[in-house]
Amino acid sequence: MRKITMVQYGCGKMSKYTIKYALEKGVKIVGAFDINPDIIGKDISVIIDSEKSLGVKVQDAKEFDTFLQTHDVDVAIITTTSIFAENYPAYEICAKNGVNAISTCEEAFYAQNSSPKLAKKLDRLAKENGCTICGSGYQDVFWGNLISVIGGATHKIVKIKGKSSYNVEDYGVSLAKVHGVGLTKEQFKKEISDPEDISDEELKKLINAGKFSPCYMWNVNGWLCSKLGLHITRQTQRSVPQIAEEEIHSSTLNMTIPKGRCTGLSAVVTTETKEGITIESECIGKVYGPNDYDCNDWTIEGEPTTRVVIERPSTAELTCASVINRIVEVLVAEPGYTTTDQMPENIYKAHNLDKYIEIVDCDDHDCGCGHEHCNHEK
């Protein structure tokens, strides 16, 4: 038995928490990778503001594949962009090397309904090499399992309505740009709103061609339908710009947003199902002003109707804690691109993660799986 070994791919804002939380749960970090020349070559202690060197230097992301070929790695934590296709090269490298991976990429939470071809390709490759790839994070608990668990206490559901807000400043440059931060109203309409104003048939063609850009709740609604056994008949999304009422500074983009420009967006996804249940979910991501704060507000309408509101959640920290707590379930999950609706609910791990799982060499364990390493749940 040994410690779980992990690599960090993407050493931006979120990695500050994933690295810290992993170390505190007894995980051994053996590598870190990024594309930013300002961080490459530095010890990961810099990322978590530790004065003590941790003996692991950030390497160029170009070395990721070679590293996985030559090192014993159980899981990769990928904290880069929000788009499945942009993350796919990293997922593919993990899958072909038989390394499990968890991504904070929002689309990776349930890419089957937005990037089906890439999802199938990744699923096949991961199965061939005996590893699991999935997306997790804040949505895993607060937009997914929390809602399905409340549903378990409901006799009849008519509608699920959710709204969540977050400060794009907490998540880095890529996310801010996807949310249209700094755009004029005209630019927002051209780049974000107009591409959504299409027929159902055109939408299907975009999805099948891998050219659809989903907002976060698109994949959440798909995850919820899968978890609750619902069958989607129609799904739409619309994005509305959030406009600065006065000048506001974005530290992430290192710019001052003039009054009248976009600070982010509100995206609403409406899902109709064969069972008659409608899911309407909204996420608001913007650069916060002094009076703004995160909020998670969901209502399950039916018999009975239940509303749960969480004010001021520490969204970035909760995202990263969800990912680290998910490591155990991912290591014992079915190989493939296996989304977390197919796994047990994410629960708190009170002890070091290696207390919940045993990693052994197959040569020393007669399990017959044929892989060099396999995981056995305690």
LOLO-982558 format. One record per residue (C-alpha): chain; residue number from 0; residue in one letter; x, y, z. Coordinates in steps of 0.5 Angstrom, whole numbers. Layout:
BEGIN
['A', NUM, 'A', [X, Y, Z]];
...
END
This chain:
BEGIN
['A', 0, 'M', [0, 0, 0]];
['A', 1, 'R', [3, 7, -2]];
['A', 2, 'K', [0, 14, -2]];
['A', 3, 'I', [-4, 17, -8]];
['A', 4, 'T', [0, 20, -13]];
['A', 5, 'M', [-2, 26, -16]];
['A', 6, 'V', [0, 31, -22]];
['A', 7, 'Q', [-3, 38, -22]];
['A', 8, 'Y', [-4, 41, -29]];
['A', 9, 'G', [-6, 48, -29]];
['A', 10, 'C', [-2, 52, -24]];
['A', 11, 'G', [-7, 58, -24]];
['A', 12, 'K', [-12, 61, -18]];
['A', 13, 'M', [-15, 54, -17]];
['A', 14, 'S', [-9, 50, -16]];
['A', 15, 'K', [-7, 54, -10]];
['A', 16, 'Y', [-13, 50, -7]];
['A', 17, 'T', [-13, 44, -10]];
['A', 18, 'I', [-5, 43, -8]];
['A', 19, 'K', [-6, 45, -1]];
['A', 20, 'Y', [-12, 41, 0]];
['A', 21, 'A', [-9, 35, -3]];
['A', 22, 'L', [-3, 35, 1]];
['A', 23, 'E', [-7, 36, 7]];
['A', 24, 'K', [-11, 30, 5]];
['A', 25, 'G', [-4, 26, 5]];
['A', 26, 'V', [-4, 26, -3]];
['A', 27, 'K', [3, 26, -6]];
['A', 28, 'I', [4, 31, -11]];
['A', 29, 'V', [9, 29, -16]];
['A', 30, 'G', [9, 34, -22]];
['A', 31, 'A', [6, 40, -24]];
['A', 32, 'F', [5, 43, -31]];
['A', 33, 'D', [3, 50, -34]];
['A', 34, 'I', [4, 54, -40]];
['A', 35, 'N', [5, 61, -37]];
['A', 36, 'P', [13, 62, -37]];
['A', 37, 'D', [12, 66, -31]];
['A', 38, 'I', [11, 60, -26]];
['A', 39, 'I', [15, 55, -30]];
['A', 40, 'G', [21, 53, -26]];
['A', 41, 'K', [18, 55, -20]];
['A', 42, 'D', [17, 50, -14]];
['A', 43, 'I', [10, 49, -13]];
['A', 44, 'S', [11, 52, -6]];
['A', 45, 'V', [10, 59, -9]];
['A', 46, 'I', [3, 57, -11]];
['A', 47, 'I', [0, 56, -4]];
['A', 48, 'D', [5, 61, -1]];
['A', 49, 'S', [9, 56, 3]];
['A', 50, 'E', [16, 58, 5]];
['A', 51, 'K', [18, 51, 5]];
['A', 52, 'S', [20, 48, -1]];
['A', 53, 'L', [16, 42, -3]];
['A', 54, 'G', [21, 39, -8]];
['A', 55, 'V', [16, 40, -14]];
['A', 56, 'K', [18, 45, -20]];
['A', 57, 'V', [12, 47, -25]];
['A', 58, 'Q', [14, 44, -32]];
['A', 59, 'D', [12, 46, -39]];
['A', 60, 'A', [5, 43, -41]];
['A', 61, 'K', [9, 41, -47]];
['A', 62, 'E', [12, 36, -42]];
['A', 63, 'F', [6, 33, -39]];
['A', 64, 'D', [5, 27, -44]];
['A', 65, 'T', [13, 25, -43]];
['A', 66, 'F', [12, 25, -36]];
['A', 67, 'L', [6, 21, -35]];
['A', 68, 'Q', [10, 16, -39]];
['A', 69, 'T', [15, 15, -34]];
['A', 70, 'H', [12, 17, -28]];
['A', 71, 'D', [7, 13, -23]];
['A', 72, 'V', [1, 17, -23]];
['A', 73, 'D', [-5, 15, -20]];
['A', 74, 'V', [-9, 22, -22]];
['A', 75, 'A', [-9, 28, -25]];
['A', 76, 'I', [-12, 35, -23]];
['A', 77, 'I', [-14, 39, -29]];
['A', 78, 'T', [-16, 46, -27]];
['A', 79, 'T', [-15, 50, -34]];
['A', 80, 'T', [-21, 53, -38]];
['A', 81, 'S', [-29, 52, -38]];
['A', 82, 'I', [-29, 49, -45]];
['A', 83, 'F', [-29, 41, -46]];
['A', 84, 'A', [-25, 41, -53]];
['A', 85, 'E', [-20, 46, -50]];
['A', 86, 'N', [-18, 41, -45]];
['A', 87, 'Y', [-19, 35, -49]];
['A', 88, 'P', [-12, 34, -51]];
['A', 89, 'A', [-10, 34, -43]];
['A', 90, 'Y', [-15, 29, -42]];
['A', 91, 'E', [-13, 25, -48]];
['A', 92, 'I', [-6, 25, -46]];
['A', 93, 'C', [-8, 22, -39]];
['A', 94, 'A', [-13, 17, -42]];
['A', 95, 'K', [-8, 14, -47]];
['A', 96, 'N', [-3, 13, -41]];
['A', 97, 'G', [-8, 10, -36]];
['A', 98, 'V', [-8, 16, -31]];
['A', 99, 'N', [-15, 18, -28]];
['A', 100, 'A', [-17, 25, -28]];
['A', 101, 'I', [-21, 30, -25]];
['A', 102, 'S', [-23, 37, -29]];
['A', 103, 'T', [-26, 43, -26]];
['A', 104, 'C', [-28, 44, -33]];
['A', 105, 'E', [-35, 46, -33]];
['A', 106, 'E', [-37, 43, -39]];
['A', 107, 'A', [-34, 36, -37]];
['A', 108, 'F', [-39, 35, -32]];
['A', 109, 'Y', [-43, 32, -37]];
['A', 110, 'A', [-41, 33, -44]];
['A', 111, 'Q', [-45, 28, -47]];
['A', 112, 'N', [-50, 33, -49]];
['A', 113, 'S', [-46, 39, -51]];
['A', 114, 'S', [-40, 35, -54]];
['A', 115, 'P', [-42, 28, -56]];
['A', 116, 'K', [-37, 26, -61]];
['A', 117, 'L', [-31, 28, -56]];
['A', 118, 'A', [-34, 25, -50]];
['A', 119, 'K', [-35, 18, -54]];
['A', 120, 'K', [-28, 18, -56]];
['A', 121, 'L', [-25, 20, -49]];
['A', 122, 'D', [-30, 14, -46]];
['A', 123, 'R', [-27, 9, -51]];
['A', 124, 'L', [-20, 11, -50]];
['A', 125, 'A', [-20, 11, -43]];
['A', 126, 'K', [-24, 4, -43]];
['A', 127, 'E', [-18, 2, -47]];
['A', 128, 'N', [-13, 4, -42]];
['A', 129, 'G', [-17, 2, -35]];
['A', 130, 'C', [-18, 9, -33]];
['A', 131, 'T', [-23, 14, -31]];
['A', 132, 'I', [-24, 21, -33]];
['A', 133, 'C', [-29, 26, -30]];
['A', 134, 'G', [-31, 33, -29]];
['A', 135, 'S', [-33, 35, -22]];
['A', 136, 'G', [-33, 42, -17]];
['A', 137, 'Y', [-38, 46, -15]];
['A', 138, 'Q', [-43, 44, -19]];
['A', 139, 'D', [-42, 37, -17]];
['A', 140, 'V', [-45, 38, -10]];
['A', 141, 'F', [-49, 45, -10]];
['A', 142, 'W', [-52, 44, -17]];
['A', 143, 'G', [-52, 37, -18]];
['A', 144, 'N', [-52, 32, -12]];
['A', 145, 'L', [-56, 37, -7]];
['A', 146, 'I', [-61, 38, -12]];
['A', 147, 'S', [-62, 30, -13]];
['A', 148, 'V', [-62, 29, -5]];
['A', 149, 'I', [-67, 34, -4]];
['A', 150, 'G', [-71, 30, -10]];
['A', 151, 'G', [-71, 24, -6]];
['A', 152, 'A', [-75, 27, 0]];
['A', 153, 'T', [-80, 29, -5]];
['A', 154, 'H', [-86, 25, -7]];
['A', 155, 'K', [-88, 29, -14]];
['A', 156, 'I', [-83, 34, -18]];
['A', 157, 'V', [-87, 39, -23]];
['A', 158, 'K', [-81, 44, -24]];
['A', 159, 'I', [-74, 45, -21]];
['A', 160, 'K', [-71, 52, -21]];
['A', 161, 'G', [-64, 54, -20]];
['A', 162, 'K', [-60, 60, -19]];
['A', 163, 'S', [-53, 61, -18]];
['A', 164, 'S', [-48, 67, -18]];
['A', 165, 'Y', [-41, 67, -18]];
['A', 166, 'N', [-35, 72, -18]];
['A', 167, 'V', [-31, 71, -25]];
['A', 168, 'E', [-25, 74, -21]];
['A', 169, 'D', [-24, 68, -17]];
['A', 170, 'Y', [-23, 64, -23]];
['A', 171, 'G', [-18, 67, -28]];
['A', 172, 'V', [-17, 70, -35]];
['A', 173, 'S', [-20, 64, -39]];
['A', 174, 'L', [-27, 64, -35]];
['A', 175, 'A', [-27, 72, -35]];
['A', 176, 'K', [-27, 72, -43]];
['A', 177, 'V', [-32, 67, -44]];
['A', 178, 'H', [-37, 71, -40]];
['A', 179, 'G', [-36, 77, -44]];
['A', 180, 'V', [-33, 81, -39]];
['A', 181, 'G', [-31, 88, -42]];
['A', 182, 'L', [-35, 87, -48]];
['A', 183, 'T', [-39, 93, -51]];
['A', 184, 'K', [-47, 91, -52]];
['A', 185, 'E', [-46, 90, -59]];
['A', 186, 'Q', [-40, 86, -58]];
['A', 187, 'F', [-44, 81, -53]];
['A', 188, 'K', [-50, 81, -58]];
['A', 189, 'K', [-45, 79, -64]];
['A', 190, 'E', [-41, 74, -60]];
['A', 191, 'I', [-45, 71, -55]];
['A', 192, 'S', [-53, 72, -56]];
['A', 193, 'D', [-54, 72, -63]];
['A', 194, 'P', [-50, 65, -64]];
['A', 195, 'E', [-56, 62, -59]];
['A', 196, 'D', [-61, 65, -63]];
['A', 197, 'I', [-62, 59, -68]];
['A', 198, 'S', [-67, 53, -69]];
['A', 199, 'D', [-68, 47, -65]];
['A', 200, 'E', [-65, 43, -72]];
['A', 201, 'E', [-59, 48, -72]];
['A', 202, 'L', [-58, 47, -65]];
['A', 203, 'K', [-57, 40, -66]];
['A', 204, 'K', [-53, 40, -72]];
['A', 205, 'L', [-48, 45, -68]];
['A', 206, 'I', [-48, 40, -62]];
['A', 207, 'N', [-46, 34, -67]];
['A', 208, 'A', [-41, 38, -70]];
['A', 209, 'G', [-38, 40, -64]];
['A', 210, 'K', [-39, 47, -65]];
['A', 211, 'F', [-44, 49, -59]];
['A', 212, 'S', [-42, 53, -54]];
['A', 213, 'P', [-46, 51, -48]];
['A', 214, 'C', [-47, 55, -41]];
['A', 215, 'Y', [-45, 52, -35]];
['A', 216, 'M', [-52, 50, -33]];
['A', 217, 'W', [-53, 47, -40]];
['A', 218, 'N', [-49, 41, -38]];
['A', 219, 'V', [-52, 41, -31]];
['A', 220, 'N', [-59, 40, -33]];
['A', 221, 'G', [-56, 34, -37]];
['A', 222, 'W', [-53, 31, -31]];
['A', 223, 'L', [-59, 32, -27]];
['A', 224, 'C', [-64, 29, -32]];
['A', 225, 'S', [-59, 23, -32]];
['A', 226, 'K', [-59, 23, -25]];
['A', 227, 'L', [-66, 23, -24]];
['A', 228, 'G', [-68, 18, -30]];
['A', 229, 'L', [-71, 24, -34]];
['A', 230, 'H', [-71, 24, -42]];
['A', 231, 'I', [-70, 31, -45]];
['A', 232, 'T', [-75, 33, -51]];
['A', 233, 'R', [-72, 40, -51]];
['A', 234, 'Q', [-67, 44, -49]];
['A', 235, 'T', [-65, 52, -50]];
['A', 236, 'Q', [-61, 57, -47]];
['A', 237, 'R', [-60, 64, -47]];
['A', 238, 'S', [-55, 69, -45]];
['A', 239, 'V', [-56, 76, -42]];
['A', 240, 'P', [-51, 81, -41]];
['A', 241, 'Q', [-49, 84, -34]];
['A', 242, 'I', [-48, 92, -35]];
['A', 243, 'A', [-43, 96, -31]];
['A', 244, 'E', [-47, 101, -28]];
['A', 245, 'E', [-41, 105, -26]];
['A', 246, 'E', [-34, 104, -27]];
['A', 247, 'I', [-31, 98, -24]];
['A', 248, 'H', [-24, 94, -24]];
['A', 249, 'S', [-22, 87, -26]];
['A', 250, 'S', [-16, 85, -23]];
['A', 251, 'T', [-16, 78, -27]];
['A', 252, 'L', [-16, 82, -34]];
['A', 253, 'N', [-12, 88, -31]];
['A', 254, 'M', [-17, 93, -34]];
['A', 255, 'T', [-22, 98, -32]];
['A', 256, 'I', [-29, 96, -35]];
['A', 257, 'P', [-32, 103, -37]];
['A', 258, 'K', [-40, 104, -35]];
['A', 259, 'G', [-44, 101, -40]];
['A', 260, 'R', [-40, 95, -42]];
['A', 261, 'C', [-41, 88, -40]];
['A', 262, 'T', [-38, 85, -33]];
['A', 263, 'G', [-41, 78, -35]];
['A', 264, 'L', [-47, 75, -36]];
['A', 265, 'S', [-53, 71, -34]];
['A', 266, 'A', [-55, 65, -38]];
['A', 267, 'V', [-61, 61, -37]];
['A', 268, 'V', [-62, 54, -39]];
['A', 269, 'T', [-69, 51, -40]];
['A', 270, 'T', [-70, 43, -41]];
['A', 271, 'E', [-77, 40, -42]];
['A', 272, 'T', [-77, 32, -41]];
['A', 273, 'K', [-82, 27, -43]];
['A', 274, 'E', [-84, 26, -36]];
['A', 275, 'G', [-87, 33, -36]];
['A', 276, 'I', [-82, 36, -31]];
['A', 277, 'T', [-78, 42, -33]];
['A', 278, 'I', [-71, 44, -31]];
['A', 279, 'E', [-70, 52, -31]];
['A', 280, 'S', [-63, 54, -28]];
['A', 281, 'E', [-59, 60, -29]];
['A', 282, 'C', [-52, 62, -27]];
['A', 283, 'I', [-50, 69, -26]];
['A', 284, 'G', [-42, 70, -27]];
['A', 285, 'K', [-40, 77, -27]];
['A', 286, 'V', [-34, 82, -24]];
['A', 287, 'Y', [-37, 83, -17]];
['A', 288, 'G', [-38, 90, -15]];
['A', 289, 'P', [-38, 92, -7]];
['A', 290, 'N', [-45, 90, -6]];
['A', 291, 'D', [-45, 83, -10]];
['A', 292, 'Y', [-44, 76, -7]];
['A', 293, 'D', [-44, 69, -9]];
['A', 294, 'C', [-51, 66, -8]];
['A', 295, 'N', [-54, 59, -9]];
['A', 296, 'D', [-62, 59, -9]];
['A', 297, 'W', [-66, 52, -12]];
['A', 298, 'T', [-73, 51, -11]];
['A', 299, 'I', [-76, 44, -13]];
['A', 300, 'E', [-83, 45, -14]];
['A', 301, 'G', [-88, 39, -13]];
['A', 302, 'E', [-91, 35, -7]];
['A', 303, 'P', [-88, 38, -3]];
['A', 304, 'T', [-85, 45, -5]];
['A', 305, 'T', [-78, 46, -2]];
['A', 306, 'R', [-73, 51, -3]];
['A', 307, 'V', [-66, 52, -1]];
['A', 308, 'V', [-61, 58, -1]];
['A', 309, 'I', [-54, 58, 1]];
['A', 310, 'E', [-51, 65, 1]];
['A', 311, 'R', [-44, 67, 1]];
['A', 312, 'P', [-41, 60, -1]];
['A', 313, 'S', [-34, 60, -2]];
['A', 314, 'T', [-35, 58, -9]];
['A', 315, 'A', [-27, 57, -11]];
['A', 316, 'E', [-25, 53, -4]];
['A', 317, 'L', [-32, 49, -5]];
['A', 318, 'T', [-30, 47, -12]];
['A', 319, 'C', [-23, 45, -10]];
['A', 320, 'A', [-25, 41, -4]];
['A', 321, 'S', [-30, 38, -8]];
['A', 322, 'V', [-25, 36, -13]];
['A', 323, 'I', [-20, 33, -8]];
['A', 324, 'N', [-26, 29, -4]];
['A', 325, 'R', [-28, 26, -11]];
['A', 326, 'I', [-21, 23, -12]];
['A', 327, 'V', [-23, 16, -8]];
['A', 328, 'E', [-29, 15, -12]];
['A', 329, 'V', [-26, 16, -19]];
['A', 330, 'L', [-20, 12, -17]];
['A', 331, 'V', [-25, 6, -16]];
['A', 332, 'A', [-30, 8, -21]];
['A', 333, 'E', [-32, 4, -28]];
['A', 334, 'P', [-26, 6, -33]];
['A', 335, 'G', [-28, 11, -39]];
['A', 336, 'Y', [-31, 18, -39]];
['A', 337, 'T', [-35, 17, -33]];
['A', 338, 'T', [-39, 23, -30]];
['A', 339, 'T', [-41, 23, -23]];
['A', 340, 'D', [-48, 22, -24]];
['A', 341, 'Q', [-46, 15, -24]];
['A', 342, 'M', [-42, 15, -18]];
['A', 343, 'P', [-44, 16, -10]];
['A', 344, 'E', [-45, 22, -7]];
['A', 345, 'N', [-39, 26, -6]];
['A', 346, 'I', [-38, 26, 2]];
['A', 347, 'Y', [-33, 29, 7]];
['A', 348, 'K', [-27, 25, 8]];
['A', 349, 'A', [-25, 26, 15]];
['A', 350, 'H', [-18, 22, 14]];
['A', 351, 'N', [-12, 22, 9]];
['A', 352, 'L', [-15, 19, 2]];
['A', 353, 'D', [-11, 13, 2]];
['A', 354, 'K', [-15, 11, 9]];
['A', 355, 'Y', [-21, 10, 4]];
['A', 356, 'I', [-17, 6, -2]];
['A', 357, 'E', [-12, 1, -3]];
['A', 358, 'I', [-7, 2, -9]];
['A', 359, 'V', [-3, -5, -11]];
['A', 360, 'D', [1, -7, -16]];
['A', 361, 'C', [-3, -12, -20]];
['A', 362, 'D', [3, -17, -20]];
['A', 363, 'D', [2, -18, -13]];
['A', 364, 'H', [-6, -18, -13]];
['A', 365, 'D', [-10, -23, -16]];
['A', 366, 'C', [-15, -19, -19]];
['A', 367, 'G', [-14, -21, -26]];
['A', 368, 'C', [-15, -14, -29]];
['A', 369, 'G', [-9, -14, -33]];
['A', 370, 'H', [-7, -7, -31]];
['A', 371, 'E', [0, -5, -28]];
['A', 372, 'H', [-4, -2, -22]];
['A', 373, 'C', [-11, -2, -20]];
['A', 374, 'N', [-15, 1, -14]];
['A', 375, 'H', [-19, -3, -9]];
['A', 376, 'E', [-24, 0, -4]];
['A', 377, 'K', [-23, -1, 3]];
END
